Amino acid sequence: MKTVKEREPSLELKVLRLLNPRMNLPDDQYYMNLEKGYAGELKLDVWLEGLRNDCLVVNDLLLKHKGKIFQIDSLVIFQRMIHLFDSKYHKGDFYLDDNKWKTIVADEITSPLPQLERCESLLSQLLRQRLNMNLPIEAYLVFTHPEFTLYHASPELPAIFPTQFNSFMKKMNNLGSKLDRSHEKLAEQLVALHLHESPNTQWPEYDFGQLKKGVVCSECSSFMIEKGRIWICAACGQKENSQSAILRSIREFKILFPRERITTPTIIEWCKVEGDRKKVYRTLTKHFKKVGSKSASYYID
Ligand SMILES: [Zn+2]
C-alpha cells in the first residue's frame, strides 16, 4: 500500500480551531461537527494502514465534474477496482425505518446514502469521461465510531460497521492486485484535479480588534501565561519557549489574516507580550525576511 495523498484538516476547520479560543463562535455545533467528522476520517486512515497488497490510497479529494462538487474521504485503487470510502462518525444506537435513519429517541437524521451514491456516480462519470478509465467503483459508508450500532440494516446496505473492520480488511488484502503505471497516473490525475478550497466553506466574520489576544496552548487551546522566557499553560501544564510560542502564534495569525502585514507591533499585540518585547523582534528577524525600514517595516516568509 502506498499513500499518494495524505489527509489534513480543511482550511475551514483550521480557521475555526484558531478562532474558537479567541471568540464566541456563532455556530458552535457546526464547528463540533467538523471536528467529529475529521476525527472519524483519522480513524479511517488508521484502519487503511492495515492494507498489505499492491494498492494506492488517495485521501481527502474535493473534485468537480460538470459543475457539481463532491468530496471523497478515501479512495483505494486496486488493479481491477476502486474502493470509495465515506467515513461516518455517528455514536450511539440508530435504526432504519423504511430507509429513514433515526436515533433510538426517534430523531430523524439525514440519510448518508444519497450522498454516497452521488459521490460514486460523479466519480465514475469523471473517470470515464475525463480520465478515460473504466475501473469499477465499489462505494461504502464506513462507520468509524466504536460505539455505533444500526438496527434493521439490510445486508445489502453498502456499509462497513466497526465489527466488520477486520474481515473487510482481510477481504481487501486477499484481492489479487498488481498495479502498473496507469494506476499511478490515475492517482496523480485525481490529485491534480483536487480543489484546494471548497466553495461551501463558511466561517464567521471576524477582525483583529475583536479577537482575544495572547498565546494559545498547542495542547489544550487555553491561553498561556508569559513567564520570562517561557509560556506556561495553567490548564494543562504545557511549557513552551518564547521563540516557539511566538513563531507558532505568527503562523496562526497568518492563517487568520492572510492579507495583513506582519509587523512587530501587530505581533506584540497578537501575542499580548507584556514582558521583554525584543523577543518578538528577535523571532521575526530570525524566521522571516524584513521588508522596508524603520517604523514602516514588515516581515514576509
Ligand atoms: Zn494547555
Boltz pocket constraint, residues with backbone or C-beta under 6 A from the ligand:
constraints:
  - pocket:
      binder: B
      contacts: [[A, 217], [A, 218], [A, 219], [A, 220], [A, 221], [A, 222], [A, 233], [A, 234], [A, 235], [A, 236], [A, 237], [A, 238]]
      max_distance: 6.0
